[in-house]
Protein backbone atom coordinates (compact mmCIF):
# COMPACT_ATOMS: atom_id res chain seq x y z
CA UNK A 1 0.00 0.00 0.00
CA UNK A 2 2.77 2.46 0.96
CA UNK A 3 4.69 1.69 -2.23
CA UNK A 4 1.54 2.29 -4.28
CA UNK A 5 0.90 5.64 -2.62
CA UNK A 6 4.52 6.66 -3.05
CA UNK A 7 4.40 5.70 -6.71
CA UNK A 8 1.22 7.70 -7.32
CA UNK A 9 2.66 10.68 -5.43
CA UNK A 10 5.85 10.51 -7.46
CA UNK A 11 3.99 10.33 -10.77
CA UNK A 12 1.81 13.32 -9.86
CA UNK A 13 4.84 15.38 -8.84
CA UNK A 14 6.82 14.43 -11.91
CA UNK A 15 3.92 14.96 -14.30
CA UNK A 16 3.17 18.42 -12.90
CA UNK A 17 6.80 19.46 -12.99
CA UNK A 18 7.39 17.94 -16.40
CA UNK A 19 4.60 19.87 -18.16
CA UNK A 20 5.76 23.25 -16.83
CA UNK A 21 9.42 22.47 -17.43
CA UNK A 22 8.84 21.29 -21.01
CA UNK A 23 7.74 24.77 -22.04
CA UNK A 24 10.83 26.31 -20.43
CA UNK A 25 13.22 23.74 -21.89
CA UNK A 26 12.08 24.45 -25.43
CA UNK A 27 13.46 27.97 -25.04
CA UNK A 28 16.50 26.93 -22.99
CA UNK A 29 19.89 26.44 -24.54
CA UNK A 30 22.48 24.09 -23.16
CA UNK A 31 25.07 26.27 -21.45
CA UNK A 32 28.71 25.33 -21.92
CA UNK A 33 29.96 24.93 -18.36
CA UNK A 34 33.50 25.68 -19.51
CA UNK A 35 32.30 29.26 -20.08
CA UNK A 36 31.11 29.68 -16.49
CA UNK A 37 33.55 31.54 -14.25
CA UNK A 38 33.12 30.34 -10.69
CA UNK A 39 34.42 32.22 -7.68
CA UNK A 40 38.08 31.20 -7.62
CA UNK A 41 39.94 30.06 -4.54
CA UNK A 42 41.60 33.12 -3.03
CA UNK A 43 45.03 33.47 -1.45
CA UNK A 44 43.89 36.62 0.35
CA UNK A 45 43.81 36.21 4.13
CA UNK A 46 43.61 38.74 6.94
CA UNK A 47 43.25 41.59 4.46
CA UNK A 48 40.85 44.50 4.40
CA UNK A 49 38.72 44.09 1.30
CA UNK A 50 37.58 47.28 -0.41
CA UNK A 51 33.95 47.94 -1.21
CA UNK A 52 34.68 47.64 -4.93
CA UNK A 53 36.37 44.25 -4.39
CA UNK A 54 33.50 42.80 -2.37
CA UNK A 55 30.94 44.08 -4.87
CA UNK A 56 32.86 42.37 -7.69
CA UNK A 57 33.24 39.23 -5.58
CA UNK A 58 29.54 39.07 -4.74
CA UNK A 59 28.62 39.59 -8.39
CA UNK A 60 30.98 36.83 -9.55
CA UNK A 61 29.76 34.43 -6.87
CA UNK A 62 26.07 35.06 -7.49
CA UNK A 63 26.27 35.17 -11.29
CA UNK A 64 28.23 31.92 -11.44
CA UNK A 65 25.72 30.27 -9.13
CA UNK A 66 22.86 31.45 -11.34
CA UNK A 67 24.66 30.29 -14.49
CA UNK A 68 25.29 26.87 -12.96
CA UNK A 69 21.61 26.59 -11.96
CA UNK A 70 20.58 27.35 -15.52
CA UNK A 71 23.15 24.87 -16.88
CA UNK A 72 21.89 22.04 -14.67
CA UNK A 73 18.21 22.74 -15.37
CA UNK A 74 18.22 21.08 -18.78
CA UNK A 75 19.64 17.89 -17.26
CA UNK A 76 17.12 17.99 -14.40
CA UNK A 77 14.28 18.08 -16.92
CA UNK A 78 15.62 15.01 -18.70
CA UNK A 79 16.00 13.12 -15.43
CA UNK A 80 12.59 14.23 -14.17
CA UNK A 81 11.03 12.78 -17.32
CA UNK A 82 12.54 9.42 -16.29
CA UNK A 83 14.96 9.39 -19.20
CA UNK A 84 18.59 8.58 -18.67
CA UNK A 85 21.45 10.93 -19.39
CA UNK A 86 24.08 9.61 -21.74
CA UNK A 87 27.63 9.30 -20.40
CA UNK A 88 28.68 12.80 -21.47
CA UNK A 89 25.50 14.40 -20.08
CA UNK A 90 25.85 12.53 -16.79
CA UNK A 91 29.46 13.71 -16.49
CA UNK A 92 28.47 17.32 -17.25
CA UNK A 93 25.66 17.19 -14.68
CA UNK A 94 28.03 15.81 -12.04
CA UNK A 95 30.58 18.51 -12.88
CA UNK A 96 27.95 21.25 -12.54
CA UNK A 97 27.05 20.03 -9.05
CA UNK A 98 30.73 19.91 -8.07
CA UNK A 99 31.24 23.45 -9.43
CA UNK A 100 28.28 24.69 -7.37
CA UNK A 101 29.87 23.26 -4.23
CA UNK A 102 33.32 24.61 -5.12
CA UNK A 103 31.87 28.07 -5.83
CA UNK A 104 30.16 28.06 -2.41
CA UNK A 105 33.26 26.86 -0.54
CA UNK A 106 35.60 29.34 -2.22
CA UNK A 107 33.35 32.32 -1.55
CA UNK A 108 32.68 31.31 2.05
CA UNK A 109 36.41 30.89 2.73
CA UNK A 110 37.15 34.28 1.14
CA UNK A 111 34.65 36.24 3.23
CA UNK A 112 35.59 34.36 6.41
CA UNK A 113 39.33 34.93 6.00
CA UNK A 114 39.17 38.67 5.36
CA UNK A 115 37.73 41.87 6.78
CA UNK A 116 34.91 43.28 4.70
CA UNK A 117 33.79 46.92 4.61
CA UNK A 118 31.13 48.17 7.02
CA UNK A 119 27.71 46.78 6.13
CA UNK A 120 29.05 43.86 4.08
CA UNK A 121 30.24 41.18 6.53
CA UNK A 122 26.86 40.06 7.88
CA UNK A 123 25.10 40.44 4.54
CA UNK A 124 27.81 38.57 2.63
CA UNK A 125 27.63 35.73 5.16
CA UNK A 126 23.82 35.71 4.87
CA UNK A 127 24.05 35.54 1.07
CA UNK A 128 26.64 32.76 1.26
CA UNK A 129 24.50 30.76 3.72
CA UNK A 130 21.37 31.22 1.59
CA UNK A 131 22.99 30.21 -1.72
CA UNK A 132 24.96 27.32 -0.18
CA UNK A 133 21.87 25.95 1.57
CA UNK A 134 19.81 26.31 -1.61
CA UNK A 135 22.44 24.49 -3.68
CA UNK A 136 22.77 21.67 -1.16
CA UNK A 137 18.99 21.32 -0.98
CA UNK A 138 18.61 21.17 -4.77
CA UNK A 139 21.29 18.50 -5.09
CA UNK A 140 19.76 16.45 -2.24
CA UNK A 141 16.25 16.98 -3.66
CA UNK A 142 17.36 15.59 -7.02
CA UNK A 143 18.97 12.60 -5.31
CA UNK A 144 15.71 11.90 -3.46
CA UNK A 145 13.66 12.16 -6.65
CA UNK A 146 15.96 9.69 -8.41
CA UNK A 147 15.60 7.29 -5.49
CA UNK A 148 11.83 7.64 -5.86
CA UNK A 149 12.07 6.80 -9.56
CA UNK A 150 14.27 3.80 -8.78
CA UNK A 151 11.82 2.65 -6.10
CA UNK A 152 14.42 3.02 -3.34
CA UNK A 153 12.80 5.85 -1.40
CA UNK A 154 11.81 5.54 2.25
CA UNK A 155 9.11 7.37 4.16
CA UNK A 156 11.85 9.47 5.84
CA UNK A 157 13.21 10.49 2.41
CA UNK A 158 9.71 11.46 1.34
CA UNK A 159 9.28 13.64 4.44
CA UNK A 160 12.59 15.39 3.70
CA UNK A 161 11.48 16.00 0.12
CA UNK A 162 8.91 18.53 1.28
CA UNK A 163 11.14 20.13 3.92
CA UNK A 164 12.76 23.19 2.42
CA UNK A 165 15.45 24.58 4.73
CA UNK A 166 14.23 27.50 6.85
CA UNK A 167 16.63 30.02 5.28
CA UNK A 168 15.50 29.24 1.72
CA UNK A 169 12.31 31.28 1.39
CA UNK A 170 10.93 34.31 -0.37
CA UNK A 171 11.44 36.60 2.62
CA UNK A 172 15.17 35.84 2.81
CA UNK A 173 15.54 36.15 -0.95
CA UNK A 174 13.81 39.54 -0.83
CA UNK A 175 16.30 40.70 1.85
CA UNK A 176 19.18 39.67 -0.39
CA UNK A 177 17.66 41.38 -3.43
CA UNK A 178 17.10 44.57 -1.41
CA UNK A 179 20.72 44.55 -0.20
CA UNK A 180 22.02 44.01 -3.74
CA UNK A 181 19.85 46.84 -5.03
CA UNK A 182 20.97 49.20 -2.25
CA UNK A 183 24.62 48.44 -2.96
CA UNK A 184 24.04 48.63 -6.74
CA UNK A 185 25.21 45.07 -7.35
CA UNK A 186 23.54 43.67 -10.45
CA UNK A 187 23.29 39.90 -10.57
CA UNK A 188 21.39 37.37 -12.65
CA UNK A 189 21.18 34.80 -9.85
CA UNK A 190 17.44 35.16 -9.22
CA UNK A 191 16.37 35.40 -12.87
GIVENRA-V600756 format. One record per residue. N is the residue number from 1. PSI is psi in whole degrees, 0 to 359 (NA if undefined). D_FIRST is the distance of its C-alpha to the first C-alpha in Angstrom with 1 decimal. Layout:
# GIVENRA-V600756
n->N psi->PSI d_first->D_FIRST
n->N psi->PSI d_first->D_FIRST
This chain:
# GIVENRA-V600756
n->1 psi->313 d_first->0.0
n->2 psi->318 d_first->3.8
n->3 psi->322 d_first->5.5
n->4 psi->316 d_first->5.1
n->5 psi->319 d_first->6.3
n->6 psi->319 d_first->8.6
n->7 psi->316 d_first->9.8
n->8 psi->315 d_first->10.7
n->9 psi->313 d_first->12.3
n->10 psi->317 d_first->14.2
n->11 psi->320 d_first->15.4
n->12 psi->314 d_first->16.7
n->13 psi->311 d_first->18.4
n->14 psi->320 d_first->19.9
n->15 psi->317 d_first->21.1
n->16 psi->315 d_first->22.7
n->17 psi->319 d_first->24.4
n->18 psi->317 d_first->25.4
n->19 psi->315 d_first->27.3
n->20 psi->321 d_first->29.3
n->21 psi->329 d_first->30.0
n->22 psi->318 d_first->31.2
n->23 psi->320 d_first->34.0
n->24 psi->319 d_first->35.0
n->25 psi->324 d_first->34.9
n->26 psi->332 d_first->37.3
n->27 psi->6 d_first->39.9
n->28 psi->132 d_first->39.1
n->29 psi->151 d_first->41.2
n->30 psi->128 d_first->40.3
n->31 psi->132 d_first->42.2
n->32 psi->113 d_first->44.1
n->33 psi->342 d_first->43.1
n->34 psi->339 d_first->46.5
n->35 psi->354 d_first->48.0
n->36 psi->123 d_first->46.1
n->37 psi->109 d_first->48.2
n->38 psi->167 d_first->46.2
n->39 psi->118 d_first->47.8
n->40 psi->151 d_first->49.8
n->41 psi->136 d_first->50.2
n->42 psi->141 d_first->53.3
n->43 psi->354 d_first->56.1
n->44 psi->126 d_first->57.2
n->45 psi->144 d_first->57.0
n->46 psi->35 d_first->58.7
n->47 psi->156 d_first->60.2
n->48 psi->116 d_first->60.6
n->49 psi->135 d_first->58.7
n->50 psi->164 d_first->60.4
n->51 psi->320 d_first->58.8
n->52 psi->318 d_first->59.1
n->53 psi->316 d_first->57.4
n->54 psi->325 d_first->54.4
n->55 psi->313 d_first->54.1
n->56 psi->320 d_first->54.2
n->57 psi->315 d_first->51.7
n->58 psi->316 d_first->49.2
n->59 psi->314 d_first->49.6
n->60 psi->313 d_first->49.1
n->61 psi->310 d_first->46.0
n->62 psi->317 d_first->44.3
n->63 psi->319 d_first->45.3
n->64 psi->323 d_first->44.1
n->65 psi->315 d_first->40.8
n->66 psi->318 d_first->40.5
n->67 psi->319 d_first->41.7
n->68 psi->323 d_first->39.1
n->69 psi->315 d_first->36.3
n->70 psi->324 d_first->37.6
n->71 psi->324 d_first->37.9
n->72 psi->341 d_first->34.4
n->73 psi->317 d_first->32.9
n->74 psi->324 d_first->33.6
n->75 psi->323 d_first->31.7
n->76 psi->319 d_first->28.7
n->77 psi->317 d_first->28.6
n->78 psi->313 d_first->28.6
n->79 psi->321 d_first->25.8
n->80 psi->337 d_first->23.7
n->81 psi->12 d_first->24.2
n->82 psi->19 d_first->22.6
n->83 psi->160 d_first->26.1
n->84 psi->146 d_first->27.7
n->85 psi->144 d_first->30.9
n->86 psi->176 d_first->33.8
n->87 psi->316 d_first->35.6
n->88 psi->319 d_first->38.0
n->89 psi->317 d_first->35.5
n->90 psi->320 d_first->33.3
n->91 psi->318 d_first->36.4
n->92 psi->317 d_first->37.5
n->93 psi->317 d_first->34.2
n->94 psi->318 d_first->34.4
n->95 psi->320 d_first->38.0
n->96 psi->313 d_first->37.3
n->97 psi->320 d_first->34.9
n->98 psi->322 d_first->37.5
n->99 psi->322 d_first->40.2
n->100 psi->312 d_first->38.3
n->101 psi->319 d_first->38.1
n->102 psi->317 d_first->41.7
n->103 psi->314 d_first->42.9
n->104 psi->313 d_first->41.3
n->105 psi->316 d_first->42.7
n->106 psi->316 d_first->46.2
n->107 psi->316 d_first->46.5
n->108 psi->317 d_first->45.3
n->109 psi->319 d_first->47.8
n->110 psi->312 d_first->50.6
n->111 psi->335 d_first->50.2
n->112 psi->330 d_first->49.9
n->113 psi->356 d_first->52.9
n->114 psi->167 d_first->55.3
n->115 psi->123 d_first->56.8
n->116 psi->159 d_first->55.8
n->117 psi->160 d_first->58.0
n->118 psi->135 d_first->57.8
n->119 psi->0 d_first->54.7
n->120 psi->332 d_first->52.8
n->121 psi->303 d_first->51.5
n->122 psi->317 d_first->48.9
n->123 psi->321 d_first->47.8
n->124 psi->320 d_first->47.6
n->125 psi->320 d_first->45.5
n->126 psi->315 d_first->43.2
n->127 psi->315 d_first->42.9
n->128 psi->315 d_first->42.2
n->129 psi->316 d_first->39.5
n->130 psi->308 d_first->37.9
n->131 psi->317 d_first->38.0
n->132 psi->314 d_first->37.0
n->133 psi->318 d_first->34.0
n->134 psi->313 d_first->33.0
n->135 psi->315 d_first->33.4
n->136 psi->319 d_first->31.4
n->137 psi->315 d_first->28.6
n->138 psi->318 d_first->28.6
n->139 psi->315 d_first->28.7
n->140 psi->322 d_first->25.8
n->141 psi->313 d_first->23.8
n->142 psi->317 d_first->24.4
n->143 psi->319 d_first->23.4
n->144 psi->319 d_first->20.0
n->145 psi->318 d_first->19.5
n->146 psi->327 d_first->20.5
n->147 psi->322 d_first->18.1
n->148 psi->315 d_first->15.3
n->149 psi->321 d_first->16.8
n->150 psi->357 d_first->17.2
n->151 psi->18 d_first->13.6
n->152 psi->7 d_first->15.1
n->153 psi->148 d_first->14.1
n->154 psi->169 d_first->13.2
n->155 psi->321 d_first->12.4
n->156 psi->318 d_first->16.3
n->157 psi->319 d_first->17.0
n->158 psi->321 d_first->15.1
n->159 psi->318 d_first->17.1
n->160 psi->329 d_first->20.2
n->161 psi->322 d_first->19.7
n->162 psi->1 d_first->20.6
n->163 psi->90 d_first->23.3
n->164 psi->137 d_first->26.6
n->165 psi->146 d_first->29.4
n->166 psi->321 d_first->31.7
n->167 psi->337 d_first->34.7
n->168 psi->91 d_first->33.1
n->169 psi->169 d_first->33.6
n->170 psi->325 d_first->36.0
n->171 psi->315 d_first->38.4
n->172 psi->321 d_first->39.0
n->173 psi->319 d_first->39.4
n->174 psi->322 d_first->41.9
n->175 psi->317 d_first->43.9
n->176 psi->314 d_first->44.1
n->177 psi->321 d_first->45.1
n->178 psi->315 d_first->47.8
n->179 psi->313 d_first->49.1
n->180 psi->320 d_first->49.4
n->181 psi->316 d_first->51.1
n->182 psi->323 d_first->53.5
n->183 psi->4 d_first->54.4
n->184 psi->47 d_first->54.7
n->185 psi->112 d_first->52.2
n->186 psi->129 d_first->50.7
n->187 psi->150 d_first->47.4
n->188 psi->10 d_first->44.9
n->189 psi->325 d_first->41.9
n->190 psi->13 d_first->40.3
n->191 psi->NA d_first->41.1
